[in-house]
Amino acid sequence: MIRQRCAIYTRKSTEEGLDQSFNSLDAQREACAAYVLSQKHEGWAELSDRYDDGGFSGGSMERPALALRRC
């Protein structure tokens, strides 16, 4: 079986609500983590590093967490 390491990247365009104890970045991460876990039989495994861009527009590639994974 080929092992696949999966990075989860989350983004929200505005900073509104990011100070809450559970925010939309957390909800996105939970949904993605659940999907990665559902593919465990295919060798998928979630990376522990967090790649979150709260308050950054998707219209720009200039996002700090996104830049961390560029090859």
DSSP file (Angstrom, degrees, kcal/mol; ACC not computed):
  #  RESIDUE AA STRUCTURE BP1 BP2  ACC     N-H-->O    O-->H-N    N-H-->O    O-->H-N    TCO  KAPPA ALPHA  PHI   PSI    X-CA   Y-CA   Z-CA
    1    1 A M              0   0    0      0, 0.0     2,-0.5     0, 0.0    42,-0.1   0.000 360.0 360.0 360.0 134.9    0.0    0.0    0.0
    2    2 A I        -     0   0    0     40,-0.2     2,-0.4     1,-0.0     0, 0.0  -0.717 360.0-135.6 -82.5 127.4    1.2    3.5   -0.9
    3    3 A R        -     0   0    0     -2,-0.5     2,-0.5    41,-0.0    41,-0.2  -0.709  16.3-160.8 -86.2 133.4    1.2    5.8    2.1
    4    4 A Q  E     -a   44   0A   0     39,-2.3    41,-2.4    -2,-0.4     2,-0.5  -0.963   6.0-152.2-116.7 117.6   -0.2    9.3    1.4
    5    5 A R  E     -a   45   0A   0     -2,-0.5     2,-0.5    39,-0.2    41,-0.2  -0.798  18.0-155.2 -88.9 127.7    0.6   12.1    3.9
    6    6 A C  E     -a   46   0A   0     39,-3.3    41,-3.0    -2,-0.5     2,-0.4  -0.907   8.6-159.3-114.4 119.9   -2.2   14.6    3.8
    7    7 A A        -     0   0    0     -2,-0.5     2,-0.6    39,-0.2    43,-0.1  -0.768  13.6-144.5 -90.1 139.3   -1.8   18.3    4.7
    8    8 A I        -     0   0    0     41,-0.4    43,-0.9    -2,-0.4     2,-0.5  -0.930  14.7-168.9-107.8 122.5   -5.0   20.1    5.6
    9    9 A Y  E     -b   51   0B   0     -2,-0.6     2,-0.3    41,-0.1    43,-0.2  -0.940   4.5-174.1-111.9 129.1   -5.2   23.7    4.6
   10   10 A T  E     +b   52   0B   0     41,-2.6    43,-2.5    -2,-0.5     2,-0.3  -0.918   3.3 178.9-122.8 150.8   -8.0   26.0    5.9
   11   11 A R  E     -b   53   0B   0     -2,-0.3     2,-0.4    41,-0.2    43,-0.2  -0.998  13.6-173.8-151.4 146.1   -8.8   29.6    4.9
   12   12 A K  E     -b   54   0B   0     41,-2.1    43,-2.4    -2,-0.3    44,-1.5  -0.989  22.7-140.9-140.1 132.9  -11.4   32.2    5.8
   13   13 A S  S    S+     0   0    0     -2,-0.4     2,-0.3    42,-0.2    44,-0.1   0.809  83.7  39.8 -66.2 -32.2  -11.6   35.6    3.9
   14   14 A T  S    S-     0   0    0      2,-0.1    41,-0.7    42,-0.1    42,-0.2  -0.760  72.2-131.7-117.7 163.4  -12.4   37.7    7.0
   15   15 A E    >   +     0   0    0     -2,-0.3     3,-2.1    40,-0.2     4,-0.4   0.503  66.0 127.2 -87.4  -4.9  -11.1   37.7   10.6
   16   16 A E  T 3  S+     0   0    0      1,-0.3    -2,-0.1     2,-0.1    39,-0.1  -0.318  81.3   3.3 -57.5 124.4  -14.7   37.9   11.8
   17   17 A G  T >  S+     0   0    0     -2,-0.1     3,-1.5     6,-0.1    -1,-0.3   0.371  92.2 117.2  84.0  -4.7  -15.4   35.1   14.4
   18   18 A L  T <   +     0   0    0     -3,-2.1    -2,-0.1     1,-0.3     5,-0.1   0.710  68.5  64.1 -70.3 -17.3  -11.8   33.8   14.4
   19   19 A D  T 3  S+     0   0    0     -4,-0.4    -1,-0.3     3,-0.1    -3,-0.1   0.521  80.4 106.7 -82.7  -4.3  -11.5   34.7   18.1
   20   20 A Q  S <  S-     0   0    0     -3,-1.5     3,-0.2     1,-0.1     0, 0.0  -0.367  84.0-116.8 -71.6 154.5  -14.2   32.2   19.0
   21   21 A S  S    S+     0   0    0      1,-0.3     2,-0.4    -2,-0.1    -1,-0.1   0.808 109.3  26.8 -64.5 -28.4  -13.2   29.0   20.8
   22   22 A F  S    S+     0   0    0     -5,-0.1    -1,-0.3     4,-0.0     2,-0.2  -0.950  84.7 166.3-133.9 114.2  -14.5   27.0   17.8
   23   23 A N     >  -     0   0    0     -2,-0.4     4,-2.1    -3,-0.2     3,-0.3  -0.539  52.8 -84.1-121.6-174.9  -14.5   28.9   14.4
   24   24 A S  H  > S+     0   0    0      1,-0.2     4,-2.6     2,-0.2     5,-0.2   0.800 124.7  57.8 -66.9 -27.3  -14.9   28.1   10.8
   25   25 A L  H  > S+     0   0    0      2,-0.2     4,-2.4     1,-0.2    -1,-0.2   0.910 108.1  47.9 -65.5 -39.6  -11.3   27.1   10.4
   26   26 A D  H  > S+     0   0    0     -3,-0.3     4,-2.6     2,-0.2    -2,-0.2   0.911 111.5  50.0 -64.5 -42.1  -11.8   24.5   13.1
   27   27 A A  H  X S+     0   0    0     -4,-2.1     4,-2.2     2,-0.2    -2,-0.2   0.907 111.2  48.6 -63.8 -42.3  -14.9   23.3   11.3
   28   28 A Q  H  X S+     0   0    0     -4,-2.6     4,-2.5     1,-0.2     5,-0.2   0.930 111.8  49.7 -61.6 -44.9  -13.1   23.0    8.0
   29   29 A R  H  X S+     0   0    0     -4,-2.4     4,-3.0     1,-0.2     5,-0.2   0.916 109.8  50.7 -61.9 -44.1  -10.2   21.1    9.7
   30   30 A E  H  X S+     0   0    0     -4,-2.6     4,-2.3     1,-0.2    -1,-0.2   0.919 111.4  47.9 -59.9 -44.2  -12.6   18.7   11.4
   31   31 A A  H  X S+     0   0    0     -4,-2.2     4,-1.8     2,-0.2    -1,-0.2   0.920 115.0  44.9 -64.2 -43.6  -14.4   17.9    8.1
   32   32 A C  H  X S+     0   0    0     -4,-2.5     4,-2.8     2,-0.2    -2,-0.2   0.912 112.0  51.8 -67.4 -42.0  -11.1   17.4    6.3
   33   33 A A  H  X S+     0   0    0     -4,-3.0     4,-2.6     1,-0.2    -1,-0.2   0.891 108.3  52.3 -62.3 -39.0   -9.7   15.3    9.0
   34   34 A A  H  X S+     0   0    0     -4,-2.3     4,-1.9    -5,-0.2    -1,-0.2   0.900 110.5  48.1 -63.3 -40.0  -12.8   13.1    9.0
   35   35 A Y  H  X S+     0   0    0     -4,-1.8     4,-0.8     2,-0.2    -2,-0.2   0.934 111.0  49.6 -67.0 -44.8  -12.4   12.6    5.3
   36   36 A V  H >< S+     0   0    0     -4,-2.8     3,-1.2     1,-0.2    -2,-0.2   0.932 111.2  50.6 -58.2 -44.6   -8.7   11.7    5.6
   37   37 A L  H >< S+     0   0    0     -4,-2.6     3,-1.7     1,-0.3    -1,-0.2   0.867 103.8  58.4 -61.1 -36.2   -9.5    9.3    8.3
   38   38 A S  H 3< S+     0   0    0     -4,-1.9     3,-0.3     1,-0.3    -1,-0.3   0.695 105.9  50.9 -67.2 -16.5  -12.2    7.7    6.1
   39   39 A Q  T X<>S+     0   0    0     -3,-1.2     3,-2.2    -4,-0.8     5,-1.5   0.214  73.1 111.7-103.9  13.6   -9.5    7.0    3.6
   40   40 A K  G X 5S+     0   0    0     -3,-1.7     3,-2.1     1,-0.3    -1,-0.2   0.851  71.1  63.1 -54.8 -36.4   -7.1    5.3    6.1
   41   41 A H  G 3 5S+     0   0    0     -3,-0.3    -1,-0.3     1,-0.3    -2,-0.1   0.697 100.6  54.0 -63.4 -18.0   -7.7    2.0    4.3
   42   42 A E  G < 5S-     0   0    0     -3,-2.2    -1,-0.3     2,-0.1    -2,-0.2   0.377 128.1 -99.1 -95.2   2.2   -6.1    3.6    1.2
   43   43 A G  T < 5S+     0   0    0     -3,-2.1   -39,-2.3     1,-0.3    -3,-0.2   0.543  71.3 151.7  94.8   8.7   -3.0    4.6    3.2
   44   44 A W  E   < +a    4   0A   0     -5,-1.5     2,-0.3   -41,-0.2    -1,-0.3  -0.494  17.1 177.4 -75.5 142.2   -3.9    8.2    3.9
   45   45 A A  E     -a    5   0A   0    -41,-2.4   -39,-3.3    -2,-0.2     2,-0.2  -0.980  27.1-122.1-145.8 133.7   -2.6    9.9    7.1
   46   46 A E  E     -a    6   0A   0     -2,-0.3     2,-0.2   -41,-0.2   -39,-0.2  -0.528  23.5-127.1 -76.1 135.1   -3.1   13.5    8.3
   47   47 A L        -     0   0    0    -41,-3.0   -39,-0.2    -2,-0.2    -1,-0.1  -0.550  12.7-135.8 -73.9 148.0    0.0   15.6    8.9
   48   48 A S  S    S+     0   0    0     -2,-0.2    -1,-0.1     2,-0.1   -41,-0.0   0.710  74.0 102.2 -81.0 -19.7    0.0   17.2   12.4
   49   49 A D        -     0   0    0      1,-0.1   -41,-0.4     2,-0.0     2,-0.4  -0.330  69.7-132.2 -63.9 146.1    1.2   20.6   11.1
   50   50 A R        -     0   0    0    -43,-0.1     2,-0.4     2,-0.1   -41,-0.1  -0.862  18.9-172.8-103.8 135.2   -1.5   23.2   10.8
   51   51 A Y  E     +b    9   0B   0    -43,-0.9   -41,-2.6    -2,-0.4     2,-0.4  -0.824  24.2 157.5-126.0  89.1   -1.9   25.4    7.7
   52   52 A D  E     -b   10   0B   0     -2,-0.4     2,-0.5   -43,-0.2   -41,-0.2  -0.952  24.4-173.5-121.6 131.0   -4.5   28.0    8.5
   53   53 A D  E >   -b   11   0B   0    -43,-2.5   -41,-2.1    -2,-0.4     3,-0.7  -0.817  12.2-179.6-122.6  89.8   -5.0   31.4    6.8
   54   54 A G  E 3  S+b   12   0B   0     -2,-0.5   -39,-0.2   -43,-0.2   -41,-0.2  -0.789  71.2  16.7 -89.9 127.5   -7.7   33.3    8.7
   55   55 A G  T 3  S+     0   0    0    -43,-2.4     2,-0.4   -41,-0.7   -42,-0.2   0.683  95.3 120.6  88.1  19.4   -8.4   36.7    7.2
   56   56 A F    <   -     0   0    0    -44,-1.5    -1,-0.3    -3,-0.7   -42,-0.1  -0.969  61.1-123.0-121.1 130.9   -6.8   36.1    3.8
   57   57 A S    >   -     0   0    0     -2,-0.4     3,-1.0     1,-0.1     5,-0.1  -0.372   7.8-138.6 -69.4 143.8   -8.7   36.4    0.5
   58   58 A G  T 3  S+     0   0    0      1,-0.2    -1,-0.1    -2,-0.1     5,-0.1   0.577  96.8  77.6 -75.5  -9.5   -8.8   33.4   -1.8
   59   59 A G  T 3  S+     0   0    0      3,-0.1     2,-0.4     2,-0.0    -1,-0.2   0.526  91.7  59.7 -77.3  -5.2   -8.3   35.8   -4.7
   60   60 A S    <   -     0   0    0     -3,-1.0    -4,-0.0     1,-0.1     0, 0.0  -0.961  65.0-152.9-125.7 141.5   -4.6   36.1   -3.8
   61   61 A M  S    S+     0   0    0     -2,-0.4     2,-1.9     1,-0.1    -1,-0.1   0.474  76.1 100.3 -85.7  -2.7   -1.9   33.5   -3.7
   62   62 A E        +     0   0    0     -5,-0.1    -1,-0.1     4,-0.1    -5,-0.1  -0.549  48.4 133.7 -85.0  74.9   -0.1   35.7   -1.1
   63   63 A R     >  -     0   0    0     -2,-1.9     4,-2.3     1,-0.1     3,-0.2  -0.994  54.5-138.5-128.4 125.3   -1.2   33.7    1.9
   64   64 A P  H  > S+     0   0    0      0, 0.0     4,-1.0     0, 0.0    -1,-0.1   0.883 100.8  43.2 -53.5 -50.1    1.3   32.7    4.6
   65   65 A A  H  4 S+     0   0    0      1,-0.2     4,-0.5     2,-0.2     3,-0.3   0.857 113.6  52.7 -68.9 -33.1    0.1   29.2    5.3
   66   66 A L  H >4 S+     0   0    0      1,-0.2     3,-1.2    -3,-0.2     4,-0.3   0.896 104.9  55.8 -66.3 -39.6   -0.3   28.4    1.6
   67   67 A A  H >< S+     0   0    0     -4,-2.3     3,-1.0     1,-0.2    -1,-0.2   0.769  94.2  69.3 -64.3 -26.0    3.3   29.6    1.0
   68   68 A L  T 3< S+     0   0    0     -4,-1.0    -1,-0.2    -3,-0.3    -2,-0.2   0.784 103.2  43.1 -63.5 -27.1    4.7   27.1    3.5
   69   69 A R  T <  S+     0   0    0     -3,-1.2    -1,-0.2    -4,-0.5    -2,-0.2   0.353  82.0 122.5-104.6   5.7    3.8   24.2    1.3
   70   70 A R    <         0   0    0     -3,-1.0    -3,-0.0    -4,-0.3    -4,-0.0  -0.438 360.0 360.0 -69.4 141.4    4.9   25.5   -2.1
   71   71 A C              0   0    0     -2,-0.1    -1,-0.1     0, 0.0    -4,-0.0   0.414 360.0 360.0 -97.0 360.0    7.5   23.3   -3.9
